[in-house]
């Protein structure tokens, strides 16, 4: 067995596990890091990259940006260099690969009676999160069956229990659904259709599940205790990783708008389009700074947040044709009988700027400055209401 110099170790109290940790090594003179688990004996695994296999090693390799060109040119060649660097044969190993720094790995352990489960996850969602079955796969390059996209969710699971091949295979459903539950609960947006869709994962997520040597598990789906514990462990590990990367649950509405493609700068630019310069109040640059400060203050107001989140949710449900008695065509055409979008916009404007803001809202709704003209029915009124309320507040002081 190869001896590794671990820079960080993890305690995994399973009798067939030899060592678990992170190692530094070099590939083509470039530094890289790998999370690695070695076993005292060959273990049975299922991998979404390698299928069923018996191995001595599993792990997750961090591909740093200095190696991206090499990986993109020839991923199979990169993997040969990788295994050579570790001095272990590919035939006795199963590794995953990620562009997410491996030192961000999240670990969770669950115990229930005789069942022990460990989950190690790395999660990167900013570049290629998607909604499976809805978003197109055209943005991924596949050459000779080799995917080379780097941003991904990688999950490695170990259990002390011996699983049949059928149980191992069905466990992938639990793991995937648990990961997707996190994406839904944290409102992770698709990188490709963020205005319309929450993501269900990334286009290159992978899993390794290591079976143990105790007892026998033949059924792992959601109604089983093992399935419950497995899914809970994955959910906690993935959620912790996302939260550690800054994707917290109570993100401000400005962050949620930006995740849908509406930046703070877009809102400010739209506001400046409707401002008619007046010496009494100052030039656009002065008003721009004041407006930005007011927008930041408003982003901390719980009632405005509630109104905006309500509008975002309605928009999403309308896109999916889930609103009773509302056809998709009527929604997209912003039919005259739909007034709830304007009600939300006016409530936002009036709450921020008082009664005068209602008149400013009407003016903005007719002009539809900047990004507003590109937005769907509810979002254009939300942004219009924000701008109207803040502009009136500024000039009323």
For each residue, the residues with C-beta under 8 A, 3 or more apart:
1: 18 38 56
2: 38 86 87 88
3:
4: 19 21 23 36 38 86
5: 23 24
6: 9 19 21 22 23
7: 21 22 23 24
8: 21 22 103
9: 6 19 20 21
10: 20 21 107 120
11: 20
12: 17 20 37 118 158
13: 116
14: 17 116 118 158 160 212
15: 40 160 213
16: 39 40 41 43 212 213
17: 12 14 20 37 38 39 40 158
18: 1 38 39 40
19: 4 6 9 36 37 38
20: 9 10 11 12 17 36 37 38
21: 4 6 7 8 9 10 35 36
22: 6 7 8 33 34 35 36 102 103 105
23: 4 5 6 7 33 34 36
24: 5 7 31 32 33
25: 31 32 33 34 85 86
26: 29 30 31 32 85
27: 30 32 67 78 81 82 85
28: 67 70 81
29: 26
30: 26 27 64 66 67
31: 24 25 26 64 66
32: 24 25 26 27 61 62 63 64 67 82 85
33: 22 23 24 25 61 62 64 101 102 103
34: 22 23 25 59 60 61 62 86 95 102
35: 21 22 59 60 61 62 102 105 120 122 156
36: 4 19 20 21 22 23 57 58 59 86
37: 12 17 19 20 57 58 59 156 158 210
38: 1 2 4 17 18 19 20 56 57
39: 16 17 18 42 43 55 56 57 210
40: 15 16 17 18
41: 16 56
42: 39 54 55 56 92
43: 16 39 54 55 56 210 211 212 213
44: 52 53 54 163 165 168 210 211
45: 50 52 53 54 55 58 94 168 208 209 210 211
46: 51 52 53 165 168 169 171 172 207 208 209 211
47: 50 51 53 58 94 96 206 207 208 209
48: 172 205 206 207 208
49: 94 96 206 208
50: 45 47 53 94
51: 46 47
52: 44 45 46 165 168
53: 44 45 46 47 50 94
54: 42 43 44 45
55: 39 42 43 45 58 92 93 94
56: 1 38 39 41 42 43 88 92 93
57: 36 37 38 39 86 88 92 93 94 95
58: 36 37 45 47 55 93 94 95 156 208 210
59: 34 35 36 37 93 95 96 156
60: 34 35 95 96 97 98 102 105 120 122 154 156
61: 32 33 34 35 82 95 96 97 98 102
62: 32 33 34 35 98 99 100 101 102
63: 32 67 68 71 78 97 98 99 150
64: 30 31 32 33 67 68
65: 68 99
66: 30 31
67: 27 28 30 32 63 64 70 71 78
68: 63 64 65 71 72 99 150
69: 72 73
70: 28 67 73 74 77 78
71: 63 67 68 74 75 78 97 148 150
72: 68 69 75 148
73: 69 70 77
74: 70 71 77 78
75: 71 72 78 79 146 147 148
76: 79 80 146
77: 70 73 74 80 81
78: 27 63 67 70 71 74 75 81 82
79: 75 76 82 83 90 97
80: 76 77 83 84 90
81: 27 28 77 78 84 85
82: 27 32 61 78 79 85 86 95
83: 79 80 86 88 89 90 93
84: 80 81 87
85: 25 26 27 32 81 82
86: 2 4 25 34 36 57 82 83
87: 2 84
88: 2 56 57 83 92 93
89: 83 92 93
90: 79 80 83 93
91:
92: 42 55 56 57 88 89
93: 55 56 57 58 59 83 88 89 90
94: 45 47 49 50 53 55 57 58 208
95: 34 57 58 59 60 61 82
96: 47 49 59 60 61 152 154 156 206 208
97: 60 61 63 71 79 150 152 154
98: 60 61 62 63 102 122 124 150 151 152 154
99: 62 63 65 68 124 150 151 152
100: 62 104 122 123 124 151 152 154
101: 33 62 104
102: 22 33 34 35 60 61 62 98 105 122
103: 8 22 33
104: 100 101 122 241 244 245
105: 22 35 60 102 120 121 122 241
106: 119 120 121 122 123 237 238 240 241 244
107: 10 118 119 120 237
108: 118 119 233 236 237 240
109: 116 117 118 119 233
110: 115 116 117 229 232 233
111: 115 116 117
112: 115 225 229
113:
114: 160 161 214 215
115: 110 111 112 159 160 161 225 226 229
116: 13 14 109 110 111 159 160 161 212
117: 109 110 111 157 158 159 229 230 233
118: 12 14 107 108 109 157 158 159 233
119: 106 107 108 109 155 156 157 233 234 236 237
120: 10 35 60 105 106 107 155 156 157 237
121: 105 106 153 154 155 156 234 237 238 241
122: 35 60 98 100 102 104 105 106 152 153 154 241
123: 100 106 153 238 241 242 245
124: 98 99 100 127 150 151 152 153 202
125: 128 129 151 153 183 188 191 199 202 242 247
126: 129 151 191
127: 124 150 151 191
128: 125 139 140 149 151 152 191 202 203 204
129: 125 126 183 188 189 190 191 199 201 202
130: 134 135 190 191 192 199 200 201 202 203
131: 134 135 190 193 197 198 199 200
132: 135 200 201
133: 200
134: 130 131 190 193 197
135: 130 131 132 190 192 193 197
136: 139 192
137: 140 203
138:
139: 128 136 192 203
140: 128 137 147 149 203 204
141: 147 148 149
142: 145 146 147 148
143: 146 148
144:
145: 142
146: 75 76 142 143
147: 75 140 141 142 203 204
148: 71 72 75 141 142 143
149: 128 140 141 152 202 203 204
150: 63 68 71 97 98 99 124 127 204
151: 98 99 100 124 125 126 127 128 202 204
152: 96 97 98 99 100 122 124 128 149 202 204 205 206
153: 121 122 123 124 125 179 201 202 205 206 238
154: 60 96 97 98 100 121 122 205 206 207
155: 119 120 121 175 179 205 206 207 208 234 237 238
156: 35 37 58 59 60 96 119 120 121 207 208 209 210
157: 117 118 119 120 171 175 207 208 209 210 230 233 234
158: 12 14 17 37 117 118 210 212
159: 115 116 117 118 163 209 210 211 212 230
160: 14 15 114 115 116 212 213 214
161: 114 115 116 211 212 214 215 216 217 226
162: 211 212 213 214 215 216 217
163: 44 159 167 168 171 209 211 212 217 218 220
164: 167 168 216 217 218
165: 44 46 52 168 169
166: 169 170 218
167: 163 164 170 171 217 218 219 220
168: 44 45 46 52 163 164 165 171 172 209 211 220
169: 46 165 166 172
170: 166 167 173 174 219 220 221
171: 46 157 163 167 168 174 175 209 220 227 230
172: 46 48 168 169 175 176 207 209
173: 170 176 177 221
174: 170 171 177 178 220 221 222 227 230 231 234
175: 155 157 171 172 178 179 207 209 230 231 234
176: 172 173 179 180 201 205 207
177: 173 174 180 181 222 231
178: 174 175 181 182 230 231 232 234 235 238
179: 153 155 175 176 182 183 201 205 234 235 238
180: 176 177 183 184 200 201
181: 177 178 184 185 231 235
182: 178 179 185 186 188 235 238 239 242
183: 125 129 179 180 186 188 198 199 200 201
184: 180 181 187 188 198 200
185: 181 182 239 249
186: 182 183 239 242 247 249
187: 184 198 256 259
188: 125 129 182 183 184 198 199 242 247
189: 129 194 197 198 199 259 260
190: 129 130 131 134 135 193 194 196 197 198 199
191: 125 126 127 128 129 130 194 199
192: 130 135 136 139
193: 131 134 135 190 196 197
194: 189 190 191 197 259 260 261
195: 260 261 315 376 379
196: 190 193 316 319
197: 131 134 135 189 190 193 194 316 319
198: 131 183 184 187 188 189 190 316
199: 125 129 130 131 183 188 189 190 191 202
200: 130 131 132 133 180 183 184
201: 129 130 132 153 176 179 180 183 205
202: 124 125 128 129 130 149 151 152 153 199 205
203: 128 130 137 139 140 147 149
204: 128 140 147 149 150 151 152
205: 48 152 153 154 155 176 179 201 202
206: 47 48 49 96 152 153 154 155
207: 46 47 48 154 155 156 157 172 175 176
208: 45 46 47 48 49 58 94 96 155 156 157
209: 45 46 47 156 157 159 163 168 171 172 175
210: 37 39 43 44 45 58 156 157 158 159
211: 43 44 45 46 159 161 162 163 168
212: 14 16 43 116 158 159 160 161 162 163
213: 15 16 43 160 162
214: 114 160 161 162
215: 114 161 162
216: 161 162 164
217: 161 162 163 164 167 220 226
218: 163 164 166 167
219: 167 170 224 226 227
220: 163 167 168 170 171 174 217 224 226 227 230
221: 170 173 174 224 227
222: 174 177 227 228 231
223: 227
224: 219 220 221 227 228
225: 112 115 228 229
226: 115 161 217 219 220 229 230
227: 171 174 219 220 221 222 223 224 230 231
228: 222 224 225 231 232
229: 110 112 115 117 225 226 232 233
230: 117 157 159 171 174 175 178 220 226 227 233 234
231: 174 175 177 178 181 222 227 228 234 235
232: 110 178 228 229 235 236
233: 108 109 110 117 118 119 157 229 230 236 237
234: 119 121 155 157 174 175 178 179 230 231 237 238
235: 178 179 181 182 231 232 238 239
236: 108 119 232 233 239 240
237: 106 107 108 119 120 121 155 233 234 240 241
238: 106 121 123 153 155 178 179 182 234 235 241 242
239: 182 185 186 235 236 242 243
240: 106 108 236 237 243 244
241: 104 105 106 121 122 123 237 238 244 245
242: 123 125 182 186 188 238 239 245 247
243: 239 240 246 247 248 249
244: 104 106 240 241
245: 104 123 241 242
246: 243
247: 125 186 188 242 243 251
248: 243 251
249: 185 186 243
250:
251: 247 248 255 256 259
252: 255 256 299 300 305
253: 256 257 299 304 305 308 309
254: 257 258 264 295 296 299
255: 251 252 258 259
256: 187 251 252 253 259 260 308 309 312
257: 253 254 260 262 263 264 267 308 383
258: 254 255 261 262 263 264
259: 187 189 194 251 255 256
260: 189 194 195 256 257 312 379
261: 194 195 258
262: 257 258 266 267 371 375 379 383
263: 257 258 266 267
264: 254 257 258 267 268 292 295
265: 268 269
266: 262 263 269 270 370 371
267: 257 262 263 264 270 271 295 371 383 386 387
268: 264 265 271 272 288 291 292 295
269: 265 266 272 273 370 371
270: 266 267 273 274 369 370 371 372 383 387
271: 267 268 274 275 288 291 369 387 390 391
272: 268 269 275 284 287 288 291
273: 269 270 367 369 370
274: 270 271 363 364 367 369 387 391
275: 271 272 284 287 391
276:
277: 283 284
278: 281 282
279: 282
280:
281: 278 286 287 394 395
282: 278 279 285 286 287
283: 277 286 287
284: 272 275 277 287 288
285: 282 288 289
286: 281 282 283 289 290
287: 272 275 281 282 283 284 290 291 394
288: 268 271 272 284 285 291 292
289: 285 286 292 293
290: 286 287 293 294 394
291: 268 271 272 287 288 294 295 390 391 394
292: 264 268 288 289 295 296
293: 289 290 296 297
294: 290 291 297 298 390 393 394
295: 254 264 267 268 291 292 298 299 386 390
296: 254 292 293 299 300
297: 293 294 300 301
298: 294 295 301 304 352 386 389 390
299: 252 253 254 295 296 304 305
300: 252 296 297
301: 297 298 304 305
302: 305 306
303: 306 307 351
304: 253 298 299 301 307 308 348 351 352 386
305: 252 253 299 301 302 308 309
306: 302 303 309 310
307: 303 304 310 311 344 347 348 351 382
308: 253 256 257 304 305 311 312 348 382 386
309: 253 256 305 306 312 313
310: 306 307 313 314 344
311: 307 308 314 315 341 344 378 379 381 382
312: 256 260 308 309 315 316 378 379 382
313: 309 310 316 317
314: 310 311 317 318 323 340 341 344 378
315: 195 311 312 318 319 376 377 378 379
316: 196 197 198 312 313 319 320
317: 313 314 320 322 323
318: 314 315 321 322 323 326 328 331 377 378
319: 196 197 315 316 331 376
320: 316 317
321: 318 326 327 328
322: 317 318
323: 314 317 318 326 331
324:
325:
326: 318 321 323 330 331 338
327: 321 330 331
328: 318 321 331 332
329: 332 333
330: 326 327 333 335 337 338
331: 318 319 323 326 327 328 334 335 338 377
332: 328 329 376 377
333: 329 330
334: 331 338 341 377
335: 330 331 338
336:
337: 330
338: 326 330 331 334 335 341 377
339: 342 343
340: 314 343 344 378
341: 311 314 334 338 344 345 377 378 380 381
342: 339 345 346 365 381
343: 339 340 346 347
344: 307 310 311 314 340 341 347 348 378 381 382 385
345: 341 342 348 349 361 365 381 382 384 385 388
346: 342 343 349 350 358 361 381 385
347: 307 343 344 350 351 385
348: 304 307 308 344 345 351 352 382 385 386 389
349: 345 346 352 353 357 358 360 361 384 385 386 388 389 392
350: 346 347 353 354 355 357 358 389
351: 303 304 307 347 348 389
352: 298 304 348 349 357 385 386 388 389 390 392 393
353: 349 350 356 357 360 388 389 390 391 392 393 396
354: 350 357 392 393 396
355: 350 358
356: 353 359 360 392 396
357: 349 350 352 353 354 360 361 388 389 391 392 393
358: 346 349 350 355 361 362 388
359: 356 362 363
360: 349 353 356 357 363 364 388 389 391 392
361: 345 346 349 357 358 364 365 384 385 388 389
362: 358 359 365 366
363: 274 359 360 366 367 388
364: 274 360 361 367 368 369 372 384 387 388
365: 342 345 361 362 368 381 384
366: 362 363
367: 273 274 363 364
368: 364 365 372 373 380 384
369: 270 271 273 274 364 372 373 387
370: 266 269 270 273 373
371: 262 266 267 269 270 374 375 383
372: 270 364 368 369 375 380 383 384 387
373: 368 369 370 380
374: 371
375: 262 371 372 379 380 383
376: 195 315 319 332 379 380
377: 315 318 331 332 334 338 341 380 381
378: 311 312 314 315 318 340 341 344 381 382
379: 195 260 262 311 312 315 375 376 382 383
380: 341 368 372 373 375 376 377 383 384
381: 311 341 342 344 345 346 365 377 378 384 385
382: 307 308 311 312 344 345 348 378 379 385 386
383: 257 262 267 270 371 372 375 379 380 386 387
384: 345 349 361 364 365 368 372 380 381 387 388
385: 344 345 346 347 348 349 352 361 381 382 388 389
386: 267 295 298 304 308 348 349 352 382 383 389 390
387: 267 270 271 274 364 369 372 383 384 390 391
388: 345 349 352 353 357 358 360 361 363 364 384 385 391 392
389: 298 348 349 350 351 352 353 357 360 361 385 386 392 393
390: 271 291 294 295 298 352 353 386 387 393 394
391: 271 274 275 291 353 357 360 387 388 394 395
392: 349 352 353 354 356 357 360 388 389 395 396
393: 294 352 353 354 357 389 390 396 397
394: 281 287 290 291 294 390 391 397
395: 281 391 392
396: 353 354 356 392 393
397: 393 394
